[in-house]
């Protein structure tokens, strides 16, 4: 039956976050992701590290997913929700103080924030619309009450819808902390590892593809060279066959007439006739 009580807590997860601006210094409370320290910076609605929301009696930062907690006598920082340093807060007249403690109020100072018994504007916290953070808590409590009132469970034995009643405050807080203490670090590291594996696999496939393309180009080049060499060899063989049976070659092999005189230029014509290019004239003819 507890399954149907999960619905209100999913509704609470979507409650609107707000900025915590100090009424005196006009700066917003910002959480640090590295060491859990708290800073006072210019208000920036786009920054998740300045977004806070009420989770029951605790203040959770949306950027670090950690809760506002006290450390020692007057030091304040963020720590994992549900840890030993977790602190519940009482909110009254824009003043925040640790629930069930007399350590004082959350006050803005030069270094950041701390606990101090002095009130005043330095101890008052508002949102960007100058609404008290206590009003934000009251609005969140109304959302929670409305969600509980609208939650119904189907009774399989009776076959009708009945309103869930009789769960005490401890069980409600335990169920609320079940969702509040969820640490997304494991999921983030898993996604990071999967991304790294996917990148390595992609690079490996890219390298294999490059090597195969190079081998294919070398193989195609060798085939082209071999084909060209075979074509050239066939052309030479065909030319030698033609020259072997050429009549002109046979005619060239015929012996040159021995009656050729010194200094004469002999010409062998296509019909096989051999004549002197310059006919020597007799001295009488001159």
Buried (B, 14 or more C-beta within 10 A) or exposed (E): EEEEBEBBBEBBEEBEBBBBBBBEEEBBBBBBBEEBBBBBEEBBEEBBBBBBBBBBBBBBBBBBBBBBBBBEEBBBBBBBBBEEBBBBBBBEEBBBBBEEEEBBBBBBEEEBBBBBEEBEEBBBBBBBEEBBBBBBBEBBEEBBEEBBEEBEBEEEEEEEEEEBEEEEEEEBEEBBBEBBBEEEEEEEEEEEEEEEEEEEEEEEEEEEEEEEEEEEEEEEEEEEEEEEEEEEEEEEEEEEEEEEEEEEEEBEEEEEEEEEEEEEEEEBEEEEEEEEEEEEEEEEEE
